[in-house]
Amino acid sequence: MALAVLCIIGFIAYWVPTIAANSNRHRNRAAIGMLNLFLGWTLFGWVVALIWADTDNCEN
């Protein structure tokens, strides 16, 4: 049971940059999602995607 909970938490944490980009309606949310998909497993790729998702480039 604990392993299942940790897997779910890890899955959600992995997709935080993509979730943030979608909730902020970022103009480049598809690119952020692709960066997160392919390089999110590295700490560097995940941090870059998170910073990019939090920039002020949102649709009105």
N, C-alpha and C positions, 0 to 999 in steps of 0.2 A: 504493500500500500504506500509506504513512504517513497519507494522508488518511482511509482507512478506520479505522485505529487511533485517530486523533484523534476521529473521529465516534463511535466506540464509547465512548471515554473520556468524551467530552462528554455522551453519552446517559446513561451511568451516573452521572456527576456531577450531572446535572440531577435525577435521581430519588433522590438521597441522602436528602432529608428523608422521602420516602415509604417508602423501604427501612428507614430508622431507626425510623419509627413502626410499621411492620409487625413488625420484629424485636423491638421492645420491647413489643409487644402493647398499644399505646396505645389508650385508649378512643375517641379521636376520629380514628383512622387514616384513615377514609374522608374526613372533612373536610380533614385534612392533605393527603391525596392530591389532592383537588379544588383546594385552594389552590395546591398545587404545579403541578397541570396548567394552571390558568388564569393564575396570577400568578408562577409559578416563573421565567419568562423575564426578569422584572425582578429585579434584585439584591435589592430590598427584599422582594418576595414570597418569594423563595427563602430569605432569612435568617429571615424570620418563620416560615416552615414548618419550617425546621431547628430553631429555638429551641423552637417548639411541640412538635415531635416529641421533643425531649429533656427535656421537663418530666416530672415524676413523677406521671403520671395513667394508670397502667398497670393492666391486669386482673391479678388474682391467679392 
